[in-house]
Amino acid sequence: MADICRKFGESVRKYRKIKGISQEKLAELSGLHRTYISSLERGKRSISLKNIQKIAEALNVDIDLLFKFNK
């Protein structure tokens, strides 16, 4: 399970950086806490489907993009 958490977190970080926003701004846009975003991006947290949707909407990306991991 840790591997998918790490990969998902890396994906969130990638799209956040592409959008040019900070963890604080992503937290604000998604209604989640900054420390939650930080631990998510480091692969230290498992995430619920509702929060995946919040993050995808905040990043303005399709949810499936967050699951397209680099090989």
Beta strands, then each sheet from edge to edge (+ up, - down):
end
